[in-house]
Every structure is written in C-alpha cells, then in structure tokens.
C-alpha cells in the first residue's frame, strides 16, 4: 500500500544536512513496514536491527558510543556491509535500548553520512522518561493510521484518491455515491494497515473486526506490561470511557464519566501515558481564536479522541449492517464517529494545529478550529446532510473569519459566509486555505 509519509522520507534522504530520523506512532500503524519499504525502494541495501529481539546488540550501546565499534558490531549482526549513502540503517524497537537512542547524537555529530531511521512501540513513553535525550540531534516524523485518501488507494480506488487532489468539485460531485460508499466502509474499517490490507484482499468485514479486536487486545496487554503498576487500572478506565465521552452532545472530557467523583489529578498520568503511546489525541478548547492558537489554549478544557475510527467502531461493537445501511438507530453515535473521522484526517495534514471552541456558559460548541497559512479556520462537522450550522454561525458572527468550513455529506457549495466541504473531501482543506481549489 502507498503511504504519504513515503514522500516525507524521500525529502529527508535528499536533504544535505539530514539528521537521524525517529518515527513516532501507535503500535500497528505501519512504522516497521514503512521503514523497510522505504529502504527497499531507495537504497541498495538495508541493515535492520530489532532491539527487542537482539539482546547482544542492545548491550553494545550500554556504555560505549564509538561509532566504528558500533558499525562493526551491526555489520556482524546483520550480515550487511554498511556503506554510507547506499545503506539504510534501521533501529527498530529502539526504546528497548536507551543507549541506542543516545547513540543517534554521536552518529549525527561524528558520522552524519550514515542514513538512520528508528522507531518503536511505546516510543513516546520511553522518550519522555529518558534522562539523556539527544535534543537537536534528531528529526521526528509522526505516522498515523491510513487517511481516507490512502484507504482509497489501498482498496484499488486510486482514480478517486487522485480526484481529491485536484480538487475538481463538479467531477468529485459526479462520483459522490462511490465516495460515500467507501466512506461508510472506512468508518467500519478505519486506517490500521492490517485491517485495511485484509479488507482489500478479502472484502470480509468479519475478518476486519477480528483484526481490530486483536489490536485492541494488544493495547490492553501493553497497559499491563509497560505502564507503571499503580496507574494501570486508571489507564483502563480512562481508555474505556472514551466512546461514552464522544457520544455526548457536548464532547468536553468529563472525569465523572470515568467513575463517580473522579478528579483530574487522579488521571493525569494515565492520560499522559496514553497520549505518549499515540493511542489518543487530546484537542484543547480555545479561549479566543487568535494567532497563534497555542497562546489561547485552555489547559483544563479538552476533548479526547482515539487514534482510529475503525477501532472506535470496534470498541462499541457496531455491526457492519447498522453502519453501512445508515440505520436511524445509529444516527446519534454516527456524530461521534464522524467527528472522530474528521479529526483523524486533520492530524495527517502537515503543520495544522487542531483545537475546538466552546465559550464558557454558552450552548455553542464548534467542533474544530485549525490554523493554516496564517488563517484561523473554524470547522463544523455534520454526520449527514443536515445543513444547520448554528455554532458555526455564532462563531462567524463573532469573529468574522476569512474562511469558515462546514463538512457534511452534502456537495461542495460555497456560500457568502462559509463553504460546505463533503466529508469525504475534508483532506482538501489545505487547498481551500491556500485558495487553490477548483470552482
């Protein structure tokens, strides 16, 4: 399957002053596959080391960072003659060897001619707990589940994915039925690579759900295996409360939904652990939509989302018939799935800080507010073709944004005060913000 991150790695390779790259992302989002596939496509050979399964190599980094010595050992371990420029060196599960993380500094300072990619499950936790991190000596890239356009390519709908890149709105609208059909599937399947690959190969929704349940079970096992013992129960309770949090009309995170009387200080570490693992996204409220948005972030008011809409469907045991047939019973929770879906697409867009806006003591809650190309863009999310955008209108009347977006199942339609963007085309937001869309 094709990943947009591949182009970012190609840019990294071409950059004369590249640094060792650390790829962050939740377990099972495809980090190992991406590194190996990039190496296969772009290099003559790949020297791959997995620190979880190579104990003898892990000890190599305990107390000595002599680059020549390290390279000699890696060549013995991998059987690959490591040549600068033509060999990609991959450090996988690097969190299992803190010394290997430190070694990236010495590679950057003393041997920058070597191309190094690294990644690992629960890497965010390891980095935050690491006492001697090579600040300024490495680059980062975040990898997420497949976006909707990547999903389209994976299920042999590349022409549809390419159409979204134009975007030629009359032609996009002409194929809206196909887009919506695939969007409904994406709500169930999501973007976890193994689930997408299974569906692309077999078309079997039941098998997809089995894979999703296995992924969720793996996450639960990570809680027990890697989290501090004292916070494991709180991690589980917080994690399991997220579907109920998203089902509320006002999706601000409420600790009382975890358990009666719960307080923020009891769950801060549990929440940080899940965020560091890449399992959840934390979206803060804004006191005022000014640039930079970060300056107006309200620390104590936020919404939590999962990493993947398909996993949210699996956690709530939504059956495929209900989802694909647009059953009325499903209407309420479909709003939660749709907001999860939109957030999932927004985080894949580069340099796009994401917040929401809900003024104190007001009924209005605007689903998302993003910053792009010097613009603050409000976004209201509608699950179906409901065109009432009360919160967006309140926001626009108050702040007069240059661009306001409502996203729904309705067709693309610019109006005097906002533009409606189809849900399946929300990834075109950057085109709209830059003023390059096709009318």
N, C-alpha and C positions, 0 to 999 in steps of 0.2 A: 504494500500500500504506500501511497505517497503522503509525506508529511511536509507541511510548510516549513517546519524547523530545519529541513534539509538545506534550504536556501540560506538560512542564517549561518549554518555551519560552513557552507561554501564561502560565504563572505568572510567568516573567521579565518579560514585557511588562507585566503588571498591577502589578508591584512598583514603588512610587513612587520608590525610590532605586536603581533598576536601574543596573548598570554595563555597559559594552561586554562582550559575551559572546564567548569563544573556545571553539569546539567542537573537541575533540581526538578522534582516532580514526585507525585504519589507513586506507590507501588503499582505496577501493572499498567502504567501509561505508555510504555514502549521505549524507555530510555536505552536499555541494552540493545534492542533491535536497531534503534536509530544510530547508535554509535557504530555498530558492526556494519550496517548497511552503508553508512557514510564512508567508512574505511574501505569497503569493497568497491564502491564507486569511484573514490577519489585518490586512492593510494595504491602503490604496488603491493604492499603487504601490511598486515595488521598484527601487532603484538598485543594480545588480550590477556589481562590478568584479573582474576576474580579473587578479592581478598577474603571473601567468606569461605572459599574452598581451598585457598593456598596458604596454609599456615606458615610454611617455611619462608615464603616471600614476605608475609606480614611481619615476621620478626626482623627481616632485613632493615626495616625502617625504624627500629626501636631507638637507636642512639647514634646512627651514623648517616650523614647525608652527602657522602662523597658520590658525586654523580657518576663517575666512571665505575665505581664499585657497584652501584645500583644497576646501571645498564648491563654490566657483565652478568649479574645475577638474573636479571629479567630475560636476557638472551638465553641463559641456560634453562630457565623455567619454561619459556615459550617455544624455544627452538627456532626463534626468528632472529636474524641479524638485524639489529635496529639501526637503520640508516636515517640520518636527518633528512627532512623534506619528503622522503619517499615511504617512510614507515609511520603509520599512525599508532601511537601508544595509548592503550585504553586501560584505565584503572577503574574497574567495576566494584561495586560494594565497598567504596573507599572509606566509608565510615567505620568499617571494621578494623582499619589500620590508621589511627590518628597520626602516626609518623608519616604515612604516605600523603596525608593532607599537608603536613608541614613541608614535605619534600617538594611540593609544587613551587614554593618560594625559591628554592635553590635551582630548580630547573629554569625558572623564569630569569633568575639573575645570572646563572653561570652557564646555562645551556639552552638559550631561547630558540635555537634552531630545531629542537625537537618538538613535534606536534603531539600534544597530550589532551585527551578527553577523559573526564572522570564523571562518575555518577554513583548513586547508591540509594537503596531503600532507606527511609527514615533519615536521609542525609541532613535535612533541616534541623532535626533534633541534635544530631552529632555536632553540626557546625555551631549551634547556639551554646552547646556545652563545652566546646573546645577552648582550651586555655590559650593556645598559641596559634591563632588562625593567620594565614598569610595575607593580611589585608593589603589590597592594592596590587597583589602579585598574581591574581587570577581573574578570569571573567566568568560571568554567570549567564545561564540561559534556563528559562523555565519551560518545562514541557507539560502540556495538559492533555486530557483525552482528545480524540479527534473532534474537530469542529464540524458543523453541519456540511460545509463545502468539502472537507476532507472525507466525510462519510459518503457523500455523493460519489466521489471518485472511487472510493473503495467498493461500492456496490454497482460499479460499472455504469455510472451516470456522469461520466466526465463532461459530456456536452452541457449538461445542466450546470455543473460546477463552473465551467468556463463562462457560461452565460452570465452568472452572477458577478463575474469580474469586469463586465463591460461598463456599467450595467445598462443594458438597453431595455428600458422599462416596458415599452409596448411588447417586445418579444418575450420578456420574462413573464408578463401577464398572460400571454398566449399559452404558456405552459404551466399555469398556476396549479392545475389539477395534479400534474405529476409532482410538482414541488410539494404540495400539501400532503400527498400520499406518502412521500418519502419523509416529510417532517413528522408525521404521525408515527412512522416506524422508528425514527430517531428518538422520539420521546420514550419509546419502549427499550430500544437497543442501546442508546447513548453512544458514547465515543470511546469506551475502553477497547483497545485494539483487539484483544482476543474475542470479545463479543462481536465486534464488527466483522472480523475475519470469518467467524463461524457463520454469521448470517449471510455474508457474501458468498460463502461456499455452499451452504446447505439450504438457506431460506427457512430454517427451523427456529421459530420463536421459542419453543420449549427448551431447546438446547442453549439458546442465548441466556434464558433465565437461569439455567443450571450454572452456566459460567459466571453470571453475575453473583449468584449466591455463594459460589466458591470464592470469588474475590472478596465479598463482604466477610465471609468466614476467615479469610486470610488477614483482613484488617483486625478483626476481633482477636485473632491469635497474636497479632503484633502488640495489641494493648497489653496482653498478659506477659509477653516475652520481653518487651523492650521498655515499657513505661515504668516509672517509679511505682513500687508496690502500693504506696499509700494513696495514689490518685487513680488507680485502675478502676475502681467502682464508679468514680465521678466521671471518668472518660466515657465509660459505657453509658451511663445515664444521660450525659450531655449529648453524645452521639445519637442515641435512640430517640431523643426528644426533637431532633431537627425536623422530621416530617410534620410533626404537630405544630411546630413553630411556623413553618412555611404555609400551613393550611389556614392560619388565622388571616382575617381580613387585614389587620394591622400586623405586619410581619416583624416588627421590632422584637428582638430577642428578649424573652421574659424568663428569668431564672425560676420563677414559681411554677413554670410548666415542667421543669425537670422533676421537682418534688416540692411539696408544700413547705413554705418557709425557707427555701434555698436562697443563699446570698451570693453575691458576685465573688467575694474573696474566697469562697469555698471552691469555686470552679475556675478560677483564673489560670492555674497551672494546667488543668485538664484541657481547657480551651487552647492555650498556647501550644500544648503538645500536639493536638490535632491539626492546628494551623501549620506548625513546623513540619509535620508529616505530609502536608499538601492534601489532606483529606477534606478540609473545609475551607471556605472563603469567608472572610469577615468584611462586611461592607458597612462603613460608618455613615451616620447621619451628618448633614451639614447644618451649621447654624446660619450660614449665609453662602450662596453660590458665587463666591468671588474667586479670582485667580490669585495665587494658586489654591486649588480646592483643599489641599492638605492643611492650609492655615486655618480653615474653618471646620475642621473635623471635630465632631463631638465624640470623645473617647468612650463615654458610657452609654451611647445610643447606637445600636448596630443591628444588622441582620446577619444570620449565618446561612450559608448555602453549602451543599455538598459539592464534590468535585465533578459529579457526572449525573446527568438527568436520568440515564438508564439505571444507575444504582439507586436513585431516589424512587423510581418506579418499582424496583425490586424490593426495597426496604418496606414499601407499603403493600406489596403483594398485588399490585394492579395487574389484572389479566389482560392479555393482548386483545381479546374481543371487545372489552369495555373501552380500551384505549383507541383502537382503530375504527370502531363503529360510532364514536362520538356520542356515547350514551349520555342521556341527561343526568343520570345519577353521578356521572363523573365530572359534571360541569364545575362544581366548587373546587375540587382539588386540581382540576386542569389549570386553574390560575396559578397554583403553586408550581406545577411542572413547567408552565410557560415562563414564569419569572426565573426559575432555575435554568431553563434553556437559554434565555437571553443573557443572563449573567455569564453562563458558560461560554457563549460566543464573544462577549465583550472582553473577557480576560485574555483571549487569544490575540486580540488586536494590540499591536505594539504601542507603547507609550500612551496608554489610555487609563489614567486613574479613574476608578469607579466608586461612586458614593450614591446616597439617596437623600431625599429632602422630605422632612416631615416636621413642620414648625410646631413648637410647643403649644398645647391647648387648641390645636386645630384638627379638623377632620381630614384635611388633605394629606395624602402621602404619595409623593412622586417616586415611582419605582426606582429610577436610576438617574444620576446626574454624572456626566463624564466631562473630561477636559481634553480637547484635541485641537491642535493647530491654533492655540491662542483663543479658542472659543469654549464657553461653558454650554454644554448641550443637555437639556432635560429630555428624559425618555419615559413615556408612559407605556406600559405593557398591557395588552388586551388579549385574552386567550382565544377569542373567536372573532366575529365580525362586528362586535359591539363598538360603535364609534363614539360613545360618550367618553370624553376625556376631561372630567371635571377637575381633577387635581392638576393636570397639565395646564388647563385654562387659568386656574388660580395662580399657578407659578408664572405663566406668561404675562398675566395682567400685572403682577407684582414686579417682575424683573426684566421684562421686555428682551428676551434672548434673541440673538441673531438667527439661530436655528433651533427649532423645537421638533421633537420626533414622537409620533405615536406609532407603535408597532403592533400589528394585528393581522388577522387572516385576510383583511381587505387588500385591494390592489394599491399599488403606488399611486398616491394622489397628493400633489402639493396644494396647500390652501394658503390663505393670506397670512395666517399666524402660525402654521405648523405644516409638517409633511407627514403623511402616513406611509410607513415603510412596511411591506409584508414581513411577517415573522421569519419566513424562510430566507429573506434577503438582509437580515439585520447586520450581517458581516460587511455590507456595503457602506456602513456608517462612515468609514474614513473617506470614501468617495464623496459622500454628501457634505461632510465637513470641509473638504478641500474645494468643493464647488465643481467637481469634475464629472458629476453624474450626467447621464444622457436623458434628456427630457422626453 
